[in-house]
Amino acid sequence: MATTLANAVDTLRWLATDPVASTRTGPTPHQVVFRDQKAVVRYFAAKEPKFAPLFCVMPLINTWTVFDLAPGKSVIEALNAAGVPVYILDWGRAGPEDAELPMAHYVDTVLGRCLRRAVRHAGVEQIDVLGYCVGGTFLALHLARNPGPARRVFFLATPIDFHKAGRLSAWAKPETFPVDAIIDGYTNFPKELMGASFQWLRPTGSATKLKTVLDRGHDPAFRKLFTAMEQWNGDGVDFPGTTYREYIKRCYFDNATMRGGWVMNGKPVDLKAVAIPATTVAASEDHIVPPAAAFGLAESWGGAVTTKTIKGGHVGVCAGAALPAAILEWLKA
């Protein structure tokens, strides 16, 4: 009991120093190889390349550093060490000037330019692609109408069947979620409101986190990961308003990724039109994109689909060893 109390006191003293404020994510060395207004392509070279390069699409509402949280807790670091050169699409940060940009601007124009630039930089004709969360949804929409240089695709915690997204499905309905009024008022969907929404998905999450910190906060390894996670989680990005409006209406309201009927920029969105093979990986404890929402891809995708579940939550899965191992297994196949 005395040891437990002493550890808790030590942890509280450590928290009082505000360790998150001095934490920086994204430590792996890299270079920027392309810029398209706010979006950039970051290239992480492998010292001894053994695999073809991998192009990763991050969510528009978060920073890319969730794949590079800290040394020893980095998807990119693990892939580079195994010989995989990695490209990351960093969307940048939306501002008021981006509020009127349509979804096609991101899905078609920006994603298309960045993907083609990565292919040219890598000196290949086709490239393996990976999409995480909403980044995966955007990637699926892009490939449905612009298959181009993608060879095969790996989706991580990517919502496809939005009517099986658990509590989010219950909340995001036309009769209960006034998306037009929200965007008319805010112009962009604020990162603070997004963060609060995710917290309410698990109302006891803050209390659970505090208990975990008090129980494990004396461990230096835990402290390193905790501060990195907190820094990343608190560094959200506003969702461009017009794009968010279309995303909510077409995905959550209409479930058009499954049902069809979505025309974007004059082209129909039909995932059945994609012939390239896909692997979709769900996190077992994901409360944002439950496995059922991710595995909707098997019903809507035109190419062969492999489904897999790995242990972890929606964000926590990016800090464990299981995700890099699953990606490497896919690359070796």
N, C-alpha and C positions, 0 to 999 in steps of 0.2 A: 504493500500500500504506500509506504514511504517513497519507494522508487517511482511509482506511478505518479504520485503527487509532485515529486521533484521534476519529473519529465514534463508534466503539464505546466508547471511554473516556468521552466526553461523555454518551453514552446511559446507561452504568452509573452515572455520578454522578447523573444525573437520576432514575434508578430508585431510588437510595439515599435520595432525599428523600420516597419514598412518595407520588408524585403522585396515585395513585388515591384516597387517603384524603381529599384536599381537593376531589375532583371531585364535582359534583352534576349529575345528569341531570334532564330535564324542565324546561328553561328557558322554554318558550313560555308566555306569559301566558294564563290561563284562569280560569274560575270553576266552582265546584261547584254544580250545579243540583238535585241530588237525593242523598239518603242513604237507604240501606236497611241498617240495622245497620252492618256493616263496609264494604259495597259503596257506592261513590259513582259518580255520573255527572259527568264533567268536560267542560266545554263550551269549545271553542276557536273564538272568533268570527273570521270573515274580515272584514277591513276593508272590502272591496268584494265582497260576495257575488255570485257569478255562477252558482253551482250550487245544487242542492238539498242539504240537509245529509246527512252520512254518519255512521252510528252504528257504532262499532268495538268488537268484543269481544276482549279480550286473553286470553292463557292464564291459568288459575287459579294456575299455579305460578311466575309471573314478575310483575314489576312492569310497569305500563303504559308506562314511560318508554323501552322499546325503540323506540317510535314517536316519541320526542322525545329523542334522545341528546344532541345538542349543536347549537348554531347552525350551519347549513349542512349538518348531518347529521341532519335531522329530517323524518320523513314528514309530521307534522302541520304543521310550518312551511311545507313545500313546498305542501301542499294549501291551507292558509290563504292563502298568497301567490297561488295560482291562483284564489281566490275560493270555496273549499269550506269551509263551516262544519263542524266536526268534533265529535262526541260520543265520549267514550271511557268504556267500562265498566271501572272499576278495582275488582276484587273485594276488595281489602284483604288482610289477612294472617290466615291461619287460625291459631288457637291450640288448646290442649287442649279448650276448651269447644265447638269445632266438630267434634270427632272423630266424633260420632255423626250428623251431618247427612247425610241421604241425597243421592244425586246429583240427584234431582228437586228438591231445595231450590234448587240452583244453576241447573239447566237450565230449570226451569219458573218457580219463584217469583221468585228474584232477577233472572234475566235478563228475565223477562216484565215485572216492575215497572219495571226500568230502561229497557227499550225503550219501554214505553208512556209513561214520563215524558219521554223525549227527544222523542217524537212530539208530546206536548202542548206542551213548551217550544218546539219548532220551529214550532208552529202549522200542521202539515200532517196529512194523513190517512194517508199512507204515507211510509216513509223507506227509503233505500238502506242496506244493512247489510253489514258486513265482519267476517270472523272470521279470526284469526291462530292457527295451530298448534292446540293443544287448545281454545282459545277458539272456533275455527271448528268443531271437532267438537261442542262444546256448543251452538253456534248452530244447526248442522244438526239436532241432536236436538230443539232447541226448535221450530224451524220445522216439523219433521215432525208435530208435534202441536199447535202453536199458531202457524199462519202469520201471523195477525193483521195488524199494520201494516207488515210488510216488503214492499217493492216488488220488489226484486231483491237478489241476494246475491253478494258477492265473497269467495271463500275463498283465503287465502294460506297456503301450506305446511301445509295442513290434512290430517291423516291420516283417511282414510275406509276404504281397504282395508288393514286392519291386518296382514294376512298377507303383505303386500308391503312391509313396513317395514324390510327389510334385516336387519341384525344384531339390532335390537330384536325383530323377529318370532321370530328364533331363540332369543333369551333368554327372552322372555315367553311361556312355555308352561307348562301345568299341572304337567308332570312336572319342570320345572327351576326354576320361580319360585314359591316358597312364600308367596304374597301373604297368606294368612290368618295364618300364623305371624308375618310381618313386622308386619302391622297390629295383631295381638293384642299384640305386644311393644311397639311404638312408639306406638300409638294413631293418630298422624298419620304419613304417610310423610315422613321428614325431608328438608329441602332439601339437606343435606350429602350424603345418600345419593343423591339425585336428580342432583346435580352430578357426583358421582363416577361414576355410571352413564354419563352422557353423555360424560365424559372417556374412559372405556374403549371407547366406540364407535370412537374414533380414538386408539389408545395412543401414537402418535408426535406427537399434537397439541401437547403442551407443548414438545417439542423444536423443532417447526416454528415455533411462536409465538415462542420465544426467538430463533431465527435471524432471523425477520422483524423483531423489535424491534431487534436489533443492527444489522441492515442499514438500517433506515429510521428508527430512533429519533431521529436528529438533525433530522428534518423536523418543524417545529412543527405542521403540519396532521395528520401522522400521530400525533403525541403527543396532540393534542386528541381524536381519534377513539379511539385506543387506551385512554386513561384512562377515557373515557365507557363504552366497551364492557366494560372490566374492572370498573368500578363496578357496572354493570347486571348483569353475569354473576355477580358475587359477592353480589348482593342477592336471592337466591332466596326462595321462599315455600313453606312446608310444604303438602303436598297433604292435605286433610282425609281422615281414615282410611277412613270408611265409603264415601265417594264414590270414593276411590282403589280400594278393593276392588272396587266394582261396575264402575268404568272398566276395570280390568285384565281382569276376568273376561268382561265382555260384549264389550269391544272386541278385546283381544289374544287371549284364549282362544277366544271364540266367533266373532269377526269378525262380530258381529250387525249392524253397519252395512251389511254387504253381504248377509248371509244371512237377516236377519230373526229372528224369534222372541224379540225383546226386548220385555218389557212393563215400563214405568216408571210408577210411580204410577197403576197401573190402566189406562194407555193404551199401545197398541202403538207401538213405534218403527218406522216405515216411511217411509224417505226417498222412496219412490215416490209417497207421498201429497202431496208438495210440488209445486205447479204453477208456482211463480215461477221465472223464469230465473236461472241461476247461471253464474258464471265461476270457474274454479279455476286458480290460478296456482301453479306449482311453481318452486322454486329449483334450478338445474341441478346445483349441488354439494352439495345437501342430504343429509347422512348421517343425519338424524333422521327426516325425512319425505321419502323419495325420491319422484321424480315418479310412479312407479307407484302408490305409496300414496295420493297426492293425486288422481290421475286415476281412481281407483276410483269417484269421484263420477259419472262419465259413465255408469256401469253401474247405479248405485243411485238416482239422482235422478229425480224424476217430471217436472220441467220441463226446458226446453232447457238444455244444458250446453256451455260453451265452455272449452276447455283451452288453457293457454299456459305456456311456460317462460321464465323470465328468469334472467340470469346471476347467480350468487351462492350463498352458503351459507344455512343455515337462519336464522341471526341476521344475518349480514353483509348480506343482501339488504335489510334495514331501514335500512341506512346509505347506500345508493347512490341514484343518480338514477333507476334503471330502475323501481323500485317506484312512486314517485309518478307517473311517466309512465304506467305501466300502469293505475293507478287512474283517472287523469284520462281516459285513452283509453276506459276502461269507462264512466265517468260521461257522457262525450260521446256515447256510442253511442245 
